[in-house]
């Protein structure tokens, strides 16, 4: 039939009237803009019940078997163009036929939600399926059916294989466009970590990039950020993540170019103060639930001991409890357990630790209740691990190391301490916590020691080296003065001084008052002892002090290494350097001829410095009438008594002094000086010497007041071989003037 111009004009007017009709009571055209999208599709200007119920898909093809427009349009706010792309200008549009019943029609065509999608299985009105649509993944959905459907994995649709336009790693990848490449591609972080519950949100699948809408719920954090938020969104290319566990306290610009580093410690995020869900002590704590309480809270073990490298691993921050995945690398051990492994993981609440030095030959089930026994200390402490040196074994601090000369525990050559001997000193309540904790020998309380603060060990040393010894921590079967049961007894030779150290340390004069402590490297403001285990030098010393000293090398200055500890430290104090102690003026009164005293002086200095010197004004004793002119002479009227005792005296008479009251030795520094402390101001000598300083007119001198029987015994042993006798009378040393 030929269509006349008059009829064509009438048809246009009718159509125009329908498209421009006002609001009616129908459910589609009369609605306000959808909250999720903020817009109203222009399609519904015509497809409204106010124009014709047959044009309103909510009436003609609404719910149940009649279609899903209510679900998609009304509830989800999905625009018409998402599934009817370009249909407005399609030749079939406004042809008066429901084209969904025609397989040849193109009423249904998908935009980016389904670039490979198709309308299939059309066999007439009331038939047809959606296939290959992003929103429904690989599922082919019957539009008119009643079958239910579940959301697919995000990456089933949001992937380049489906559509590059839907792949955020492509559209919103590297800075400054965003960081999906880093988070998703590199780290494997699940979409739900930052888009929590978004797939079920009305704005999902509405065909819009909701990051441009500050009111959208596109970004919402799960346990990675229970207090996290998306903020400072002012439109496209703006927005920041704040309060997210993965980034600690940082607020990061998603579209910026700034870099970021991991928080300084795991507990910045994995703590109850951040989120109880992230705190393993709460979620995976004791008994059948795991052992984090014991390991992390009680023993204070560092996370990296069992989760080595996990902070930078791909599964980290994925939001999945990877212990439930046998293929995950959540558990990996540090150098302390180089061959350790996580085994027997077959799913949730399964898995155990194998080949751990901490548990010897056991394979403890992490989720089980079975107890473990403490392995011998040597299992772990015989090898260097990280910054920790070997304590036992051939390279350790004890008897198994042939080069070690001195140690606390003396089980015999080639023997290391037993485990219960270690426990005499070591508090194990926080073992492997990264801090050395020791026992207060008097109370049993823990004492924390840090190498950076050597004085922190002083209370430990003094608690044992006192009159009552290890009163609270001795080994079962031992005693306070024999705590190790190793044959050594505190206060008895050759350990005579061991029980008096605390009392001496607190006296008026000594190294403590000069700022020294027990442990150090033998330099000022540290201490003299290398460590509490052993040393290359006798007495646990950091530097050499040859004890006992049986050498007879009067003619050489090479005796100096025998006193390395004393001389090295005292080099920092002008009045007590080795030169000041042993030297004198060349050609002066103290420079006695070799033929007379048998010594070649080691040092010539401008004038005599030491106050320990002899002045005999006449060869005949007491001829001068001076109180300091005693019977004891060093072969002449003047003598440097330090040099006389250490070298010349030894040459002529041989080793006679008794080290620790029993071992023959040359006279050494500690023969007279109580290095731990003294109440005698002059020279800090042993109080048993009864040394006094007296001034008579212009003369100042010192006098040893102890009787011979006292001098003969420990600790000075001065009269062992009648070096000083009652016939000699009191012995004196000259102070001032120098009489140079």
FIBAPA-871131 format. One record per residue (C-alpha): residue in three letters; y, z, x. Coordinates in steps of 0.05 Angstrom, whole numbers, plus 5000, padded with zeros to 4 digits. Each point is the difference from the previous one (the first is absolute). Layout:
REM FIBAPA-871131
ALAYZX ...
END
This chain:
REM FIBAPA-871131
UNK500050005000 UNK506849825026 UNK504550595009 UNK507049864975 UNK506250265035 UNK501650434939 UNK493150345004 UNK500550105075 UNK506850344992 UNK497050454947 UNK494150195045 UNK504850175057 UNK504150444954 UNK493850374976 UNK497550135070 UNK506950215023 UNK500650484942 UNK493350325019 UNK501950075074 UNK506850314983 UNK497750464944 UNK502550715001 UNK496050635009 UNK494650124950 UNK495050574986 UNK494449675041 UNK496950375059 UNK501649495053 UNK507049724993 UNK503050644974 UNK498050435059 UNK504750235055 UNK499349785072 UNK493650305030 UNK501250635042 UNK495549735054 UNK503749345009 UNK506950094970 UNK499849304969 UNK497949634937 UNK496749325008 UNK503949434968 UNK493449764969 UNK500350534947 UNK506449724971 UNK495449534963 UNK493350355003 UNK502150534951 UNK497550214932 UNK507149944974 UNK499349255008 UNK492849934980 UNK494150485006 UNK495949425027 UNK504649955060 UNK499350745019 UNK494050095046 UNK499950744984 UNK498549824928 UNK496049375009 UNK496150205062 UNK501050745010 UNK494650515010 UNK492550045005 UNK496449334992 UNK506649684981 UNK502950055070 UNK503350475049 UNK507549874992 UNK501450724981 UNK496850255065 UNK503349495044 UNK506949924969 UNK501650634962 UNK496550515044 UNK500549685068 UNK506549624992 UNK497049375029 UNK504649414991 UNK497649404961 UNK501049545060 UNK494850375040 UNK494449684959 UNK503949434968 UNK503449745062 UNK504749404986 UNK497349944929 UNK507150014972 UNK501049295027 UNK492949774989 UNK499249394953 UNK495150404958 UNK505150554987 UNK502450024928 UNK494949494977 UNK498050444942 UNK493050105026 UNK496750635030 UNK498449685066 UNK495550565024 UNK494749674958 UNK500549375040 UNK496849945067 UNK504749435017 UNK506350384984 UNK503850395053 UNK502650584960 UNK497050485051 UNK502049915072 UNK500850565050 UNK505550155049 UNK499050415064 UNK495450474961 UNK494949455002 UNK501749395041 UNK492649814997 UNK499250274930 UNK497749574941 UNK499150034925 UNK492649834991 UNK494449994950 UNK504349754943 UNK495749764942 UNK505250034946 UNK504450534967 UNK498350715017 UNK496549825066 UNK502149985073 UNK499750415064 UNK504650175057 UNK496949835067 UNK502450125071 UNK506050404979 UNK502750515050 UNK500750544948 UNK492549984986 UNK497349815067 UNK493649605000 UNK498450194928 UNK500249474947 UNK502950344939 UNK499049784928 UNK506850034967 UNK497250084931 UNK494450475018 UNK499550754999 UNK496850125068 UNK503450535042 UNK502549895071 UNK501650425061 UNK505249885053 UNK497449655062 UNK501750215071 UNK507349855017 UNK498249535055 UNK495849574954 UNK506449724972 UNK505150195053 UNK497049575054 UNK501849345032 UNK493349724979 UNK502150084929 UNK507449865006 UNK504750085060 UNK505450184950 UNK496050624981 UNK498350215071 UNK505050545023 UNK497849905072 UNK502949294992 UNK505950134954 UNK502050685027 UNK497050055068 UNK503450165066 UNK506950325010 UNK505249904975 UNK496249734939 UNK495550614994 UNK493950295033 UNK493949794960 UNK497249675062 UNK500050665037 UNK497650444944 UNK495049564964 UNK497749475051 UNK500150445063 UNK498650694973 UNK495849824940 UNK503950494956 UNK497949944927 UNK505249734951 UNK499350624957 UNK502850445055 UNK507049744986 UNK499049674933 UNK496350574967 UNK497849834929 UNK504549394999 UNK494549524976 UNK499950374933 UNK507650044996 UNK503649564949 UNK504049655054 UNK493749765035 UNK498549264990 UNK506649874966 UNK501649445048 UNK505850365033 UNK501150285070 UNK501350714977 UNK502550245067 UNK506749724977 UNK499950484941 UNK501650715021 UNK497350274934 UNK493249665008 UNK493950415018 UNK497549505051 UNK500150515057 UNK496750674988 UNK496250405052 UNK493250324995 UNK497750575045 UNK503449665059 UNK506550234970 UNK499650484941 UNK507350145009 UNK501649305025 UNK504949544966 UNK503049305002 UNK507450085008 UNK506549645016 UNK497849384962 UNK506449614987 UNK496849324986 UNK496049485038 UNK498650165073 UNK501750734993 UNK496150654992 UNK497050565042 UNK493850455001 UNK501650745002 UNK495650615006 UNK493649615013 UNK494650365040 UNK498749415045 UNK507150025026 UNK501250755000 UNK507350164987 UNK502649315015 UNK503449584948 UNK498349285017 UNK503549364979 UNK494449544975 UNK504149385013 UNK503150245065 UNK498249855072 UNK499550725025 UNK493650245034 UNK496350644989 UNK494950435036 UNK494550454974 UNK502050724985 UNK499150465060 UNK493950354970 UNK494949884946 UNK502150634964 UNK506949704985 UNK496449674942 UNK493350344996 UNK502750684978 UNK500450384935 UNK507550035007 UNK500049244992 UNK494249914952 UNK493950424987 UNK496149364989 UNK501349805072 UNK498250685030 UNK492749975025 UNK499850765004 UNK500650014925 UNK496349364980 UNK494550035052 UNK499750735019 UNK494250475007 UNK492650034986 UNK497249384966 UNK506949694996 UNK500849955075 UNK502350415059 UNK507449865008 UNK501650734989 UNK495750205060 UNK502149435045 UNK507349874983 UNK502550664971 UNK495850525038 UNK498749655066 UNK506549604997 UNK496649385027 UNK504549395005 UNK498649464948 UNK499149485055 UNK493950375028 UNK495949734941 UNK504649454973 UNK501749675065 UNK504349384990 UNK499550034925 UNK507550074990 UNK500949285024 UNK493549754969 UNK500049484945 UNK496850464947 UNK505250555011 UNK504650104940 UNK495749544958 UNK499450534947 UNK492550015005 UNK495850595025 UNK496849615055 UNK494650515013 UNK496849714938 UNK499549335035 UNK494749995054 UNK503449405032 UNK506750345007 UNK502350295067 UNK503350634973 UNK496050455048 UNK500449855075 UNK499850525055 UNK504550105060 UNK498150055073 UNK497150704989 UNK494449664962 UNK499849315030 UNK493049854973 UNK501150354934 UNK498649634935 UNK500750064925 UNK493049884972 UNK495950034936 UNK505849764957 UNK497049704937 UNK505850114953 UNK504250564972 UNK498550715025 UNK495349765055 UNK500749955075 UNK499250425062 UNK502250075072 UNK495349805056 UNK500050085076 UNK506050475001 UNK500850455060 UNK503050514952 UNK493350084965 UNK495249855057 UNK493749674975 UNK501250124926 UNK502049484949 UNK503850424950 UNK500849734929 UNK507550004985 UNK498850134927 UNK494250485010 UNK499850755006 UNK495650045061 UNK503050415056 UNK500649805073 UNK499250405064 UNK505150025056 UNK497449585059 UNK500650245072 UNK507149935026 UNK497649545056 UNK498049474949 UNK507349814991 UNK503550335059 UNK496249685058 UNK503849354996 UNK507349824999 UNK502349784931 UNK507049724991 UNK504950475033 UNK494850555004 UNK496750105067 UNK492750175012 UNK499250754997 UNK492650045017 UNK495249575038 UNK500649695069 UNK507449874992 UNK501750634962 UNK503150675014 UNK493850415011 UNK493850085042 UNK497049324986 UNK505749705040 UNK498450115073 UNK507349955021 UNK502350564955 UNK500850645041 UNK502250504948 UNK498650104926 UNK500050544948 UNK492649954982 UNK495450045060 UNK493049854976 UNK498149745068 UNK500449345038 UNK499449394957 UNK500650394935 UNK505049914944 UNK501650554950 UNK495650094940 UNK502949904930 UNK500550744985 UNK503550115067 UNK505349504979 UNK501050404936 UNK502150615040 UNK506649645011 UNK500549444948 UNK501750094927 UNK496149474961 UNK503050104930 UNK504349375008 UNK495749645051 UNK501749265009 UNK506750124967 UNK503749745061 UNK502350685024 UNK496650485048 UNK499150684967 UNK497650595041 UNK497750714984 UNK504350615011 UNK494950405039 UNK502650664971 UNK500449814926 UNK496149354992 UNK506149674968 UNK501349275017 UNK505249815052 UNK502849294997 UNK500849665068 UNK504049375012 UNK500249675069 UNK507449844992 UNK501350764997 UNK495850325056 UNK502650704981 UNK496349944933 UNK493650165039 UNK502850645031 UNK498250464942 UNK492849755003 UNK499350135075 UNK503150694997 UNK495950224940 UNK493749945042 UNK502450185070 UNK501650724983 UNK496550675006 UNK495649904939 UNK498249275014 UNK497449564944 UNK499750574950 UNK499049574938 UNK496949345024 UNK494450145049 UNK493549624994 UNK494350334962 UNK496450455049 UNK506050035046 UNK505550525010 UNK507649965000 UNK500049985076 UNK494149525004 UNK501549554940 UNK496349385025 UNK493750355025 UNK500349565062 UNK499350545053 UNK507550105008 UNK503350664981 UNK507550084992 UNK502950525046 UNK494249975049 UNK499749615065 UNK500949435009 UNK504050044935 UNK503850645015 UNK506949774978 UNK497749694934 UNK500750634958 UNK506950195028 UNK503849364989 UNK503250194934 UNK502450675026 UNK502949685063 UNK503049424961 UNK504350484960 UNK502750375060 UNK507349985021 UNK499649475054 UNK495949375006 UNK499249284982 UNK500550124925 UNK507050275008 UNK501749355036 UNK497949584940 UNK492949825020 UNK494050034955 UNK492549975010 UNK498349264993 UNK503649445036 UNK500049535060 UNK502650495052 UNK507349814993 UNK505950444977 UNK500350184926 UNK492649844988 UNK494350405029 UNK495050045057 UNK493449894963 UNK497649304984 UNK496250164936 UNK495250514971 UNK493749635020 UNK499949825073 UNK503849695057 UNK499249685068 UNK502850645028 UNK497450725000 UNK503150454948 UNK501049434950 UNK506249835039 UNK503949354990 UNK501249945076 UNK496250255060 UNK500350725024 UNK494050065045 UNK496350634979 UNK496650305038 UNK503049715063 UNK495450055061 UNK503849515043 UNK502250195070 UNK504949435015 UNK505750405031 UNK502749415038 UNK501449504945 UNK505049944943 UNK494349664962 UNK498550674969 UNK505349824950 UNK495249654951 UNK496450674993 UNK506350264966 UNK502049364963 UNK501050364933 UNK504750525028 UNK503849555048 UNK500949434949 UNK503050444947 UNK504150425047 UNK503249385030 UNK504650034940 UNK502750685018 UNK504050035066 UNK498750735017 UNK492549954994 UNK498349315028 UNK494649945053 UNK505549905052 UNK503550644979 UNK493550394999 UNK496849755064 UNK505849745043 UNK505150295048 UNK505649795047 UNK497949645063 UNK501750425060 UNK501650594956 UNK497150705005 UNK494349824953 UNK498149395041 UNK494850365041 UNK496749625057 UNK493349684987 UNK496950405058 UNK502050644965 UNK498149894928 UNK495649385002 UNK503649604947 UNK503949374999 UNK505250094946 UNK499349514942 UNK507549974983 UNK506550115036 UNK505850194954 UNK507250225014 UNK498250744992 UNK494450464978 UNK499650024924 UNK494050424981 UNK501050744988 UNK492850125021 UNK501350055074 UNK498750515056 UNK505350305044 UNK497650465057 UNK506050165042 UNK495750295055 UNK492949855021 UNK498650744998 UNK499350204928 UNK505550444970 UNK504049975065 UNK506049754963 UNK500050564950 UNK500949494945 UNK495950144937 UNK497549284998 UNK497550015072 UNK492650134985 UNK493749985043 UNK497949324975 UNK502649435042 UNK498749254996 UNK499949925076 UNK507450085010 UNK506350304973 UNK501149474945 UNK495149634957 UNK499749584936 UNK494750424965 UNK498149444951 UNK498349545057 UNK496750575038 UNK495250174943 UNK498349294980 UNK499049675068 UNK500750425063 UNK496250604974 UNK494349564976 UNK499449655067 UNK499250625041 UNK495850424954 UNK496749514952 UNK499250024925 UNK499950744980 UNK503550064934 UNK495550084940 UNK501449514944 UNK498550344933 UNK497650615041 UNK493649675023 UNK500749315032 UNK502449925073 UNK506449605004 UNK506349885038 UNK506150334973 UNK503249584945 UNK506050054954 UNK496450414947 UNK497750505053 UNK506550374988 UNK503649664943 UNK497950144928 UNK501549324972 UNK498850214928 UNK505350545002 UNK502350635034 UNK504650604989 UNK502049945073 UNK506549615005 UNK499549825074 UNK495249425008 UNK496150154936 UNK494550325042 UNK494350414972 UNK502550664973 UNK494350355037 UNK503749865065 UNK505350494977 UNK505249575033 UNK507250255000 UNK506749755025 UNK504550485037 UNK507149955028 UNK502350455057 UNK507049855021 UNK500249255014 UNK492549965007 UNK495649784942 UNK492450005005 UNK493850034958 UNK494250485007 UNK492849994976 UNK498750704975 UNK492749944980 UNK495050415041 UNK494749645040 UNK494450134950 UNK504049644947 UNK501749435046 UNK492749925019 UNK497849864929 UNK501249454948 UNK504749664988 UNK503449995068 UNK494250195046 UNK505150085056 UNK496050535037 UNK493149704995 UNK499349915075 UNK505050535021 UNK505849515001 UNK504350584977 UNK497850705017 UNK502550704992 UNK501949995074 UNK505049464987 UNK503750394948 UNK503849664944 UNK501249265012 UNK506949704992 UNK503349324992 UNK507149835017 UNK504949774947 UNK507150015026 UNK503349865046 UNK495849435028 UNK501150215073 UNK499749265016 
END
